[in-house]
Amino acid sequence: MSHTARLFFCLLPALTWIVNSSIAQTCVGSLGDPVVNNDFGRGAANYGPALINSTTYNFVGTGTPSDGSYTITKTTAGMHVGNWHQIRNHTPNDPDGYMMIVNANDVPGVFYEAEVPVDLCPNTTYEFAAWVINLLTYSGKKPNLTFSILSLNNQPLATPYNTGDITEGSATDWKQYGFLFSTTGNVNRVKIRITNNGPGGNGNDIALDDITFRACGPKLTPSVNLTSLTTQHLCEGESKDYSFKVEVEGSTTLQYQWQLNTGNGWNDIPNETGTALSVKFVQALKGTYQYRLAAAEPINFNTASCRTLSLPITVQVNPLPVPVLPNVATFCVGDQIALNLTAVPGATYLWTGPNSYHSTEPSPVINDAALQMQGLYKVTITSPANCTAEGQTLIQIVPRPVAVILPVAPICLGNAVQLNASGGTSYSWSPSTGLSDTNAANPMASPKLTTTYTVTVSNGACEASAAVTLIVNENATAYAGADKKILEGQQTTLDGVVGDNSNFFWSPAEGLDDPYKLIPIAAPTRDITYTLNAISKFGCSSAADQVLVKVYKTVIVPNSFSPNGDGINDLWNITAIETYANSNVKIMNRYGRLLFESSGYEKPWNGKYKNEDLPSGVYYYVIHLNPELKPLTGSLMLIR
């Protein structure tokens, strides 16, 4: 739980108190810098460290505190979801700041006590305040707090201030509670105490943050050049005079001091001790300049904690926008002219240029660049703070080169031809396949396939391209096919293959049905080698390939013989078998029994088996003429 208390008190041996026990009183004048400013710190972790000597409650380092416990955390996210508001700490613009979450004890009592670490100033009014929120999302036990001011030996120094019941509200319902008191005479140290007047359980849970204790003095109202506009804006490099003045409502015996803060804390401005201040800016440097008037009674003036302060007067010297542009930018005829500028968020722009050109875009684009568009382009940038700066860039328009490639005649595979380009000062060819030099104007080209070459021509600023297709004609190719084998009187087909765009013929024409057919029928009567001749239609290299047609003699196998000794047909003579030197002849009976075998067949079979005449009947033969021919098989009749 967090609670806010705002309280003003004064003390000395005899104290004059301005306190009401039920109604908070706040300073209607001006406040000083806080003597106490307990915002419970900040850090990267979700939970902060325990308080030192400030509470008797049990500290919970992480998670949700139970009754009689507290934690220091950035947020209540995940704590009693649905029953507690899910809130962050109260300190403005401090997402890493902590607050104190208090879950009330079952027994009412003190849960926060701290000593004010400085002596209080005499004859000074102080404000004591804190911010509190009821964490409950439902109607439960309501926090009721009492703020007390005590001596260091725990003697009451003023009537306690009571907040009354702090009712439930929304997750943004932080409230500040506090009171005023004034001191006279000598001043002692004091301590503050916050007591929870109700028991815990089913409610009475608070968050407490931003406990402050500071002087409250006369009302100090600043003005600038007789206006209430206390925030002034200048642009970097400007010069201006300001007249600052603070109207004072209160004591006529006050002492004053003007102070300046440029980002490193407040410092007194020497010899500026009146309620008016003249400030002169000459070619102002960018930054934030804050001025305020400090006031206090002379007896207390040298003690900073006794002073009250006007609200600051701020002079914001805004930086000039910086136009980042190239000094010179070159574009080609027909290109888009891109006036590229690094944009300033929220700024406005005005471009001007040749031919009455103007634009309000940060980085305008001009289409289809022409020579008459070249010249000086200027831009005026106005920042959100109404500060202006100018920039300029010189736009040069360059004519494009005219890329020219001479046409090329087709080439035969393996040959080369020179490509000829012109129109620029540098060249780049692609693809690089088959080129002698990709950066020459006239490289040699010898690709293996028909290729379209593109050349990019540059004049140093602009580029143009042209292309040429180099046709590559293949040389003639010929394949006559595998060698053939036939028997005398048979025919075969020659399996010729030639490349595209070729004429062809077979030679010799002997035995061919048509020597100009790619796949002719061949019926030679002798062994012969045919040549397939291929001639390129484009004058490229010719080709030739050969095929052998082997012609074997026809073997005549008789289907009977009569080995009876009459001298007629006594042997099984096979006509022309002698032309096959490596022939093999086998004779079997019907059971597959080998009866005769001869290699070369120099002696024809006489119808015997182991010199014994075989009986008349049917026998079977297998004749292997050579490995390249199919075996001859069949039956024969032996007649006695």
C-alpha positions as CSV (number, residue, x, y, z in Angstrom):
1,M,0.0,0.0,0.0
2,S,1.2,3.5,-0.6
3,H,0.0,6.7,1.1
4,T,0.6,10.4,0.6
5,A,0.9,12.7,3.5
6,R,1.5,16.4,3.2
7,L,2.3,18.1,6.4
8,F,3.8,21.4,7.5
9,F,5.2,21.9,10.9
10,C,7.3,24.3,12.8
11,L,9.1,23.9,16.1
12,L,11.5,25.4,18.6
13,P,11.4,25.5,22.3
14,A,8.2,27.4,22.0
15,L,6.5,26.4,18.7
16,T,3.7,28.2,16.8
17,W,1.8,25.4,15.0
18,I,-0.6,25.9,12.1
19,V,-2.1,22.5,12.1
20,N,-5.6,21.1,11.7
21,S,-6.1,17.4,12.6
22,S,-8.4,16.6,9.8
23,I,-7.8,19.0,7.0
24,A,-4.6,19.0,5.0
25,Q,-2.9,22.4,4.6
26,T,-0.6,23.1,1.6
27,C,1.7,25.9,0.9
28,V,0.1,28.8,-0.9
29,G,3.4,30.6,-1.3
30,S,6.6,29.3,-2.8
31,L,8.5,26.2,-1.8
32,G,12.1,25.7,-1.2
33,D,14.3,22.8,-2.4
34,P,13.3,19.7,-0.4
35,V,15.2,19.1,2.9
36,V,13.8,15.6,2.8
37,N,12.8,14.0,-0.5
38,N,12.3,10.2,0.0
39,D,11.2,8.7,-3.3
40,F,12.6,5.3,-2.2
41,G,15.3,5.3,-4.9
42,R,15.4,3.6,-8.3
43,G,17.2,0.7,-10.0
44,A,17.3,-1.8,-12.8
45,A,15.7,-4.6,-10.6
46,N,12.0,-4.8,-10.0
47,Y,12.5,-4.7,-6.2
48,G,14.6,-2.3,-4.2
49,P,16.5,-2.7,-0.9
50,A,15.0,-2.7,2.6
51,L,14.6,0.6,4.6
52,I,17.2,1.3,7.2
53,N,15.8,2.1,10.7
54,S,12.5,3.5,9.2
55,T,10.0,0.7,10.0
56,T,9.3,-2.2,12.2
57,Y,7.4,-4.1,9.5
58,N,8.8,-7.2,8.0
59,F,10.7,-6.7,4.7
60,V,9.7,-8.9,1.7
61,G,12.5,-8.9,-0.9
62,T,10.3,-10.2,-3.7
63,G,6.6,-11.0,-4.3
64,T,3.5,-9.9,-2.4
65,P,3.9,-8.7,1.2
66,S,1.5,-10.3,3.7
67,D,-0.1,-8.6,6.7
68,G,2.5,-6.7,8.8
69,S,5.0,-6.7,5.9
70,Y,6.2,-4.3,3.2
71,T,8.3,-4.3,0.0
72,I,10.1,-1.7,-2.1
73,T,9.2,-2.1,-5.7
74,K,8.5,-0.4,-9.1
75,T,5.1,-1.9,-9.6
76,T,2.4,-4.0,-8.0
77,A,2.0,-6.1,-11.2
78,G,1.1,-9.6,-10.2
79,M,0.3,-8.8,-6.6
80,H,-3.3,-9.8,-5.6
81,V,-4.5,-9.5,-9.1
82,G,-8.2,-8.5,-9.1
83,N,-8.0,-7.2,-5.5
84,W,-5.2,-4.7,-5.8
85,H,-4.7,-2.0,-8.4
86,Q,-1.8,-2.8,-10.7
87,I,0.1,0.4,-10.5
88,R,3.6,1.9,-11.0
89,N,5.5,4.2,-8.6
90,H,4.3,7.8,-8.3
91,T,7.5,9.8,-9.0
92,P,6.9,11.6,-12.4
93,N,9.0,10.6,-15.4
94,D,10.8,7.9,-13.4
95,P,9.9,4.4,-14.8
96,D,12.7,2.8,-12.8
97,G,11.7,4.5,-9.5
98,Y,10.5,2.5,-6.4
99,M,7.7,3.0,-3.9
100,M,6.8,1.4,-0.6
101,I,4.0,-1.2,-0.6
102,V,2.5,-1.7,2.9
103,N,0.2,-4.5,4.0
104,A,-1.2,-3.4,7.4
105,N,-0.5,-5.3,10.5
106,D,-3.4,-6.9,12.4
107,V,-2.5,-4.6,15.3
108,P,-2.7,-0.8,14.5
109,G,0.6,1.0,14.9
110,V,3.6,2.8,13.5
111,F,4.8,1.6,10.1
112,Y,7.1,4.5,9.1
113,E,9.4,6.7,11.1
114,A,12.4,8.9,9.9
115,E,14.6,11.7,11.3
116,V,14.8,15.0,9.4
117,P,18.5,15.2,8.8
118,V,19.0,18.9,9.2
119,D,18.3,21.6,11.8
120,L,15.2,23.6,11.1
121,C,15.5,27.3,10.4
122,P,13.9,29.7,12.9
123,N,11.0,31.9,12.0
124,T,10.3,29.6,9.0
125,T,7.2,27.8,7.8
126,Y,7.7,24.2,6.5
127,E,5.5,21.8,4.5
128,F,5.6,18.1,5.2
129,A,3.8,16.0,2.6
130,A,3.6,12.5,1.1
131,W,1.6,10.7,-1.7
132,V,-0.7,7.8,-0.9
133,I,-3.0,5.5,-2.8
134,N,-5.5,2.9,-1.5
135,L,-4.6,-0.3,-3.3
136,L,-8.0,-2.0,-3.0
137,T,-10.2,-2.5,-6.0
138,Y,-13.1,-3.4,-3.8
139,S,-14.8,-1.9,-0.7
140,G,-12.7,-3.2,2.3
141,K,-11.0,-1.9,5.4
142,K,-9.9,1.7,4.6
143,P,-6.5,3.1,5.5
144,N,-6.6,5.8,8.2
145,L,-3.2,7.4,8.8
146,T,-1.8,9.8,11.4
147,F,1.2,12.0,10.8
148,S,3.2,13.0,13.9
149,I,6.2,15.3,14.5
150,L,8.3,14.4,17.5
151,S,11.5,15.4,19.2
152,L,14.4,13.0,18.9
153,N,13.5,11.6,22.3
154,N,9.9,10.9,21.0
155,Q,8.2,13.9,22.7
156,P,5.2,15.2,20.6
157,L,5.9,18.6,19.2
158,A,2.6,19.3,17.6
159,T,-0.9,18.1,17.3
160,P,-0.9,15.0,15.1
161,Y,-2.4,15.3,11.6
162,N,-5.0,12.6,10.6
163,T,-5.9,11.8,7.0
164,G,-9.3,10.4,7.8
165,D,-10.4,7.3,5.9
166,I,-8.6,7.0,2.5
167,T,-11.3,5.6,0.2
168,E,-10.9,3.2,-2.7
169,G,-10.5,4.8,-6.1
170,S,-9.0,4.1,-9.5
171,A,-5.4,3.0,-10.3
172,T,-4.4,6.6,-10.9
173,D,-6.0,8.0,-7.6
174,W,-2.7,9.0,-5.9
175,K,-3.4,11.8,-3.4
176,Q,-1.1,14.1,-1.5
177,Y,-1.6,14.6,2.2
178,G,0.3,17.1,4.4
179,F,0.4,20.1,6.7
180,L,2.3,23.3,7.6
181,F,4.1,24.4,10.7
182,S,6.2,27.5,11.6
183,T,9.2,27.8,13.8
184,T,10.3,30.6,16.2
185,G,13.5,31.0,18.2
186,N,16.0,28.2,18.4
187,V,15.4,25.1,16.3
188,N,16.0,21.5,17.1
189,R,16.1,18.3,15.0
190,V,12.8,16.5,14.6
191,K,11.5,13.2,13.3
192,I,8.3,12.2,11.5
193,R,6.1,9.3,12.2
194,I,3.3,7.7,10.2
195,T,0.8,5.5,12.1
196,N,-1.8,3.2,10.6
197,N,-4.9,3.5,12.8
198,G,-6.7,0.4,11.6
199,P,-6.0,-3.3,11.6
200,G,-5.0,-5.3,8.5
201,G,-6.9,-8.2,6.9
202,N,-9.4,-7.7,4.2
203,G,-8.0,-4.3,3.2
204,N,-6.0,-1.4,4.7
205,D,-3.3,-1.8,2.0
206,I,-1.5,1.2,0.6
207,A,1.3,2.5,-1.6
208,L,3.5,5.4,-0.2
209,D,5.8,7.5,-2.3
210,D,7.6,10.9,-2.6
211,I,7.8,12.0,1.0
212,T,8.9,15.7,1.0
213,F,9.9,18.2,3.7
214,R,10.7,21.8,2.6
215,A,10.4,25.4,3.5
216,C,7.3,27.4,2.6
217,G,7.7,31.2,2.2
218,P,6.2,34.2,0.5
219,K,4.6,33.9,-2.9
220,L,7.1,34.6,-5.6
221,T,5.6,35.2,-9.1
222,P,8.1,35.4,-12.0
223,S,7.5,37.3,-15.2
224,V,9.5,37.9,-18.4
225,N,9.4,41.2,-20.3
226,L,6.2,42.1,-18.3
227,T,4.5,38.8,-19.4
228,S,3.7,35.6,-17.5
229,L,5.4,33.5,-20.2
230,T,8.2,32.1,-18.1
231,T,9.4,29.8,-20.9
232,Q,11.2,31.6,-23.7
233,H,12.6,30.2,-26.9
234,L,15.7,31.4,-28.9
235,C,17.4,29.9,-31.8
236,E,21.1,29.1,-31.7
237,G,23.1,32.1,-32.8
238,E,20.4,34.6,-32.1
239,S,20.8,37.6,-29.8
240,K,18.1,39.0,-27.5
241,D,17.7,41.0,-24.3
242,Y,15.4,39.8,-21.5
243,S,14.0,41.5,-18.4
244,F,13.1,39.1,-15.6
245,K,11.2,40.2,-12.5
246,V,9.6,38.5,-9.5
247,E,6.7,39.9,-7.7
248,V,6.9,39.2,-3.9
249,E,3.8,38.9,-1.7
250,G,4.9,38.7,1.9
251,S,7.6,40.0,4.2
252,T,9.3,43.3,3.3
253,T,12.5,42.3,5.1
254,L,13.5,39.4,2.8
255,Q,16.9,39.0,1.2
256,Y,17.2,37.8,-2.4
257,Q,19.6,36.0,-4.7
258,W,19.2,35.1,-8.4
259,Q,20.4,31.7,-9.4
260,L,21.3,30.0,-12.8
261,N,21.2,26.4,-13.8
262,T,22.6,25.3,-17.2
263,G,22.4,21.6,-16.5
264,N,24.9,21.2,-13.7
265,G,22.9,22.4,-10.7
266,W,21.9,25.8,-9.4
267,N,24.5,28.4,-8.8
268,D,24.3,32.0,-7.4
269,I,24.7,34.8,-10.0
270,P,27.2,37.2,-8.5
271,N,25.8,40.6,-7.4
272,E,22.3,39.9,-8.5
273,T,20.4,40.4,-5.2
274,G,17.3,42.3,-6.3
275,T,13.9,41.1,-7.6
276,A,14.7,42.0,-11.2
277,L,17.4,40.6,-13.5
278,S,18.5,41.7,-17.0
279,V,19.9,39.0,-19.2
280,K,21.5,39.5,-22.6
281,F,22.0,36.7,-25.0
282,V,24.6,37.4,-27.8
283,Q,24.9,34.7,-30.5
284,A,23.3,32.3,-28.1
285,L,24.8,28.8,-27.7
286,K,22.3,26.0,-27.7
287,G,21.1,24.6,-24.3
288,T,18.7,25.1,-21.5
289,Y,19.2,28.2,-19.3
290,Q,17.1,28.4,-16.1
291,Y,16.8,31.3,-13.7
292,R,15.1,31.6,-10.3
293,L,15.0,33.9,-7.4
294,A,15.8,32.6,-3.9
295,A,14.3,34.4,-0.9
296,A,14.7,34.2,2.9
297,E,14.9,36.3,6.0
298,P,18.4,37.7,6.5
299,I,19.0,35.6,9.6
300,N,18.3,32.4,7.6
301,F,19.5,33.4,4.2
302,N,22.9,31.7,4.2
303,T,21.2,28.4,4.9
304,A,20.0,26.9,1.7
305,S,17.3,24.8,3.4
306,C,15.7,28.0,4.7
307,R,15.2,29.6,1.3
308,T,12.1,29.6,-0.7
309,L,12.3,29.7,-4.5
310,S,10.4,31.1,-7.4
311,L,9.3,28.8,-10.2
312,P,12.1,28.8,-12.7
313,I,12.3,31.0,-15.8
314,T,13.5,28.9,-18.7
315,V,15.3,30.2,-21.8
316,Q,15.5,27.3,-24.3
317,V,18.1,28.0,-26.9
318,N,17.1,25.6,-29.6
319,P,19.7,24.1,-32.0
320,L,19.5,25.1,-35.7
321,P,18.5,22.3,-38.0
322,V,21.4,21.0,-40.0
323,P,20.8,20.4,-43.7
324,V,23.1,17.5,-44.7
325,L,23.5,17.8,-48.5
326,P,26.3,17.0,-50.9
327,N,28.0,20.0,-52.4
328,V,27.6,18.6,-55.9
329,A,25.3,15.8,-57.2
330,T,25.4,14.4,-60.7
331,F,22.5,12.8,-62.5
332,C,22.1,11.5,-66.1
333,V,19.5,12.7,-68.6
334,G,16.3,10.8,-68.0
335,D,17.1,9.9,-64.4
336,Q,15.2,10.8,-61.3
337,I,16.8,13.8,-59.5
338,A,16.7,12.8,-55.8
339,L,17.3,15.8,-53.5
340,N,18.3,13.6,-50.6
341,L,18.3,15.4,-47.3
342,T,18.6,14.0,-43.8
343,A,15.1,14.8,-42.3
344,V,14.6,16.7,-39.0
345,P,11.6,15.3,-37.1
346,G,8.7,17.8,-37.2
347,A,10.5,20.3,-39.4
348,T,9.1,22.0,-42.5
349,Y,11.0,22.5,-45.8
350,L,11.0,24.8,-48.8
351,W,13.1,23.9,-51.8
352,T,13.8,26.3,-54.7
353,G,15.7,25.8,-57.9
354,P,16.1,26.5,-61.6
355,N,13.0,27.1,-63.8
356,S,11.0,28.4,-60.7
357,Y,11.2,25.0,-59.1
358,H,9.8,24.6,-55.5
359,S,8.8,21.8,-53.2
360,T,7.9,21.4,-49.5
361,E,9.0,17.7,-49.3
362,P,12.0,16.9,-47.2
363,S,13.7,14.9,-50.0
364,P,11.8,15.6,-53.2
365,V,12.3,13.7,-56.4
366,I,12.2,15.2,-59.9
367,N,11.4,12.8,-62.7
368,D,13.0,12.7,-66.1
369,A,16.1,14.8,-65.6
370,A,16.9,17.2,-68.5
371,L,19.8,19.5,-69.1
372,Q,17.8,22.7,-68.4
373,M,17.2,21.4,-64.8
374,Q,20.8,21.6,-63.7
375,G,21.8,24.4,-61.4
376,L,21.8,25.4,-57.7
377,Y,19.0,24.0,-55.5
378,K,18.4,25.6,-52.1
379,V,16.4,24.4,-49.1
380,T,15.2,26.3,-46.1
381,I,14.5,24.1,-43.0
382,T,12.3,25.4,-40.2
383,S,12.5,23.3,-37.0
384,P,9.5,22.8,-34.7
385,A,11.0,25.5,-32.5
386,N,10.8,27.9,-35.5
387,C,14.6,27.9,-36.0
388,T,15.7,28.1,-39.7
389,A,18.8,27.0,-41.6
390,E,19.6,27.0,-45.3
391,G,21.5,24.5,-47.4
392,Q,22.3,24.1,-51.1
393,T,23.5,21.6,-53.6
394,L,24.7,22.0,-57.1
395,I,22.9,19.5,-59.5
396,Q,24.8,18.6,-62.6
397,I,22.9,16.9,-65.5
398,V,25.1,14.8,-67.8
399,P,24.0,13.4,-71.2
400,R,23.9,9.7,-71.4
401,P,26.4,8.0,-73.8
402,V,25.1,6.2,-76.9
403,A,26.2,2.6,-76.7
404,V,26.9,1.1,-80.2
405,I,27.9,-2.6,-81.0
406,L,28.6,-3.6,-84.6
407,P,26.8,-6.7,-85.7
408,V,28.8,-9.9,-86.0
409,A,28.6,-12.8,-88.4
410,P,28.1,-16.3,-87.1
411,I,31.2,-18.4,-86.2
412,C,31.9,-22.1,-86.2
413,L,32.5,-23.8,-82.9
414,G,36.1,-23.3,-81.9
415,N,36.6,-20.1,-83.9
416,A,36.8,-16.5,-82.5
417,V,35.5,-13.2,-83.6
418,Q,36.1,-9.6,-82.5
419,L,33.3,-7.7,-80.9
420,N,33.3,-3.9,-81.5
421,A,31.7,-1.4,-79.1
422,S,31.9,2.4,-79.0
423,G,30.3,5.4,-77.5
424,G,32.0,5.8,-74.1
425,T,35.3,6.0,-72.2
426,S,34.9,2.7,-70.3
427,Y,33.3,-0.6,-71.1
428,S,32.0,-3.6,-69.3
429,W,30.9,-6.8,-71.0
430,S,28.7,-9.6,-69.7
431,P,28.6,-12.5,-69.5
432,S,32.3,-13.0,-69.4
433,T,32.1,-16.5,-71.0
434,G,34.4,-16.8,-74.0
435,L,35.7,-13.2,-73.8
436,S,39.3,-12.3,-73.9
437,D,38.8,-9.1,-71.9
438,T,35.5,-7.9,-70.3
439,N,36.7,-4.3,-70.0
440,A,38.0,-3.8,-73.5
441,A,36.0,-2.0,-76.2
442,N,36.9,-4.7,-78.8
443,P,37.4,-8.1,-77.0
444,M,37.8,-11.4,-78.8
445,A,34.8,-13.8,-78.3
446,S,34.9,-17.5,-78.7
447,P,31.9,-19.0,-76.9
448,K,30.9,-22.6,-77.2
449,L,27.2,-21.8,-77.5
450,T,25.2,-19.0,-79.1
451,T,25.5,-16.1,-76.7
452,T,24.0,-12.7,-76.3
453,Y,26.6,-10.2,-75.0
454,T,25.7,-7.0,-73.3
455,V,28.1,-4.1,-73.1
456,T,27.6,-1.2,-70.5
457,V,29.2,1.9,-71.8
458,S,30.1,4.8,-69.4
459,N,31.2,8.3,-70.0
460,G,32.4,8.6,-66.4
461,A,29.1,9.7,-65.0
462,C,26.3,8.0,-66.9
463,E,25.9,4.6,-68.5
464,A,24.1,3.0,-71.5
465,S,23.8,-0.5,-72.7
466,A,23.6,-2.4,-76.0
467,A,23.6,-6.1,-76.9
468,V,24.6,-8.3,-79.7
469,T,24.0,-12.0,-80.3
470,L,26.9,-14.1,-81.5
471,I,25.6,-17.3,-83.2
472,V,27.9,-20.3,-82.8
473,N,27.3,-23.0,-85.5
474,E,28.4,-26.5,-84.6
475,N,30.9,-28.3,-86.7
476,A,29.6,-31.3,-88.6
477,T,29.5,-34.6,-86.7
478,A,29.0,-38.1,-88.0
479,Y,28.4,-41.5,-86.4
480,A,28.2,-44.6,-88.6
481,G,26.9,-46.9,-85.9
482,A,28.2,-50.2,-84.6
483,D,29.8,-52.8,-87.0
484,K,27.4,-55.2,-88.6
485,K,27.7,-59.0,-89.3
486,I,25.5,-60.8,-91.9
487,L,25.5,-64.1,-93.8
488,E,26.1,-64.1,-97.5
489,G,22.8,-63.2,-99.2
490,Q,21.4,-61.3,-96.1
491,Q,21.0,-57.6,-95.6
492,T,21.2,-55.1,-92.7
493,T,20.4,-51.5,-91.8
494,L,23.2,-48.9,-91.2
495,D,22.5,-46.7,-88.2
496,G,23.9,-43.3,-89.2
497,V,23.6,-40.1,-87.0
498,V,24.8,-36.6,-88.1
499,G,24.5,-33.2,-86.4
500,D,21.9,-30.6,-87.3
501,N,22.5,-28.4,-90.3
502,S,24.7,-31.0,-92.1
503,N,24.5,-32.7,-95.5
504,F,25.6,-36.3,-95.7
505,F,26.3,-39.4,-97.9
506,W,27.7,-42.9,-97.6
507,S,30.6,-44.2,-99.5
508,P,31.1,-46.5,-101.3
509,A,27.6,-47.0,-102.7
510,E,28.2,-50.7,-103.2
511,G,25.4,-52.8,-101.8
512,L,23.4,-49.8,-100.5
513,D,19.8,-49.1,-101.5
514,D,20.5,-45.3,-101.3
515,P,23.8,-43.7,-100.3
516,Y,22.0,-40.4,-99.4
517,K,19.8,-42.0,-96.8
518,L,20.9,-41.6,-93.2
519,I,19.7,-45.1,-92.5
520,P,20.2,-47.1,-95.7
521,I,19.8,-50.9,-96.3
522,A,23.1,-52.6,-97.0
523,A,23.3,-56.0,-98.7
524,P,27.0,-56.5,-99.7
525,T,28.4,-59.7,-101.0
526,R,31.7,-59.3,-99.3
527,D,33.2,-57.8,-96.2
528,I,33.1,-54.0,-96.7
529,T,33.7,-50.7,-94.8
530,Y,31.2,-47.9,-95.3
531,T,32.0,-44.3,-94.5
532,L,29.4,-41.8,-93.4
533,N,30.4,-38.3,-94.6
534,A,28.9,-35.2,-92.9
535,I,29.3,-31.7,-94.5
536,S,28.3,-28.5,-92.6
537,K,25.7,-26.4,-94.3
538,F,27.5,-23.3,-92.8
539,G,30.9,-24.1,-94.0
540,C,32.2,-25.4,-90.7
541,S,34.4,-28.5,-90.3
542,S,33.3,-31.8,-92.0
543,A,33.2,-35.1,-90.3
544,A,33.4,-38.8,-91.2
545,D,32.9,-42.1,-89.4
546,Q,33.1,-45.8,-90.6
547,V,31.3,-49.0,-90.1
548,L,32.4,-52.5,-91.1
549,V,29.8,-55.0,-92.5
550,K,31.2,-58.5,-92.1
551,V,29.7,-61.0,-94.7
552,Y,29.9,-64.7,-93.7
553,K,29.6,-67.6,-96.2
554,T,26.3,-69.5,-96.1
555,V,26.7,-73.0,-94.5
556,I,24.5,-75.8,-96.0
557,V,23.7,-78.6,-93.4
558,P,22.3,-81.8,-94.9
559,N,19.4,-83.4,-93.1
560,S,20.4,-87.0,-93.8
561,F,23.2,-89.3,-95.0
562,S,23.6,-93.1,-95.4
563,P,26.9,-94.4,-94.1
564,N,26.4,-98.0,-95.6
565,G,29.8,-98.3,-97.4
566,D,28.4,-98.0,-100.9
567,G,30.6,-94.9,-101.5
568,I,27.6,-92.7,-102.0
569,N,26.7,-90.2,-99.2
570,D,28.6,-92.2,-96.6
571,L,29.8,-89.0,-94.8
572,W,27.8,-86.1,-93.3
573,N,29.4,-83.4,-95.4
574,I,28.6,-79.7,-94.4
575,T,29.0,-77.4,-97.3
576,A,31.3,-74.3,-96.7
577,I,32.0,-75.1,-93.1
578,E,35.7,-75.1,-93.9
579,T,35.5,-71.3,-94.2
580,Y,35.0,-71.2,-90.5
581,A,38.3,-72.3,-89.1
582,N,37.1,-72.3,-85.5
583,S,33.8,-74.1,-86.0
584,N,32.6,-76.7,-83.5
585,V,30.2,-79.5,-84.4
586,K,28.4,-81.7,-81.9
587,I,26.1,-84.8,-82.5
588,M,23.7,-86.1,-79.8
589,N,21.1,-88.8,-79.7
590,R,17.6,-88.0,-78.6
591,Y,18.7,-88.4,-74.9
592,G,21.3,-85.7,-75.3
593,R,24.2,-88.1,-75.1
594,L,27.2,-86.7,-77.0
595,L,28.1,-89.1,-79.8
596,F,30.5,-86.9,-81.9
597,E,32.4,-83.6,-81.5
598,S,34.8,-82.0,-83.9
599,S,36.6,-78.7,-83.8
600,G,37.3,-77.4,-87.3
601,Y,35.3,-80.3,-88.9
602,E,38.2,-81.5,-91.0
603,K,36.9,-85.1,-90.9
604,P,33.1,-85.3,-91.5
605,W,31.1,-87.6,-89.2
606,N,30.8,-91.2,-90.5
607,G,27.9,-92.3,-88.4
608,K,30.0,-94.2,-85.9
609,Y,30.4,-93.9,-82.1
610,K,33.5,-95.3,-80.7
611,N,34.1,-97.0,-84.1
612,E,30.8,-98.8,-83.8
613,D,28.1,-98.1,-86.4
614,L,25.1,-96.3,-84.9
615,P,21.7,-97.6,-85.8
616,S,19.4,-95.8,-88.3
617,G,17.4,-93.1,-86.6
618,V,17.1,-89.4,-85.9
619,Y,20.1,-87.5,-84.4
620,Y,20.5,-83.9,-83.3
621,Y,23.3,-81.4,-84.0
622,V,24.6,-78.1,-82.7
623,I,27.1,-76.2,-84.9
624,H,29.0,-73.2,-83.6
625,L,30.6,-71.4,-86.6
626,N,32.1,-68.6,-84.6
627,P,31.3,-66.6,-81.4
628,E,29.7,-63.8,-83.5
629,L,27.1,-66.0,-85.2
630,K,24.1,-67.7,-83.8
631,P,24.6,-71.5,-83.4
632,L,23.0,-73.8,-86.1
633,T,20.8,-76.5,-84.6
634,G,18.6,-79.2,-86.1
635,S,18.0,-82.9,-86.7
636,L,19.4,-85.3,-89.2
637,M,18.4,-88.8,-90.4
638,L,21.0,-91.6,-90.3
639,I,20.0,-94.3,-92.9
640,R,21.5,-97.7,-93.1
